[in-house]
């Protein structure tokens, strides 16, 4: 009976731990792409981009063209400013 209890506890831990880790907010070492995505997701949770990530992508495409989005994402992903607000300031 004790072995069954240990196995059940391990199974619950295997299922629960990744779910908690996946829902955690990005840490201070996260890139600005991650911090921005977290700050505007899910759709409807942000005044800045109420349409969430799809709206941000659309705005970037309108500003720089569809072919320029890759270099912009690459540049912003290299920034590690520590917070959503600091990332907004850095990308002005």
C-alpha angles and dihedrals in degrees: 000000000000091000091053091052092050091049092049092050090050092049092051090049092049090054099038103044097060090046091055092046092049092054095049119113118249113271128234090274093058118114120255089251089061094043093048092047091050091047095054100037137134103036110264096025098098133061089202094060110004089179090060124214094342090058092048091050090050092051092049091049091050092049100045107012131257094278093055099058094087096059091045093051089045092052095046093045089061092058115093103180097157102240142040091248093050090049091052089052093047093051093040 
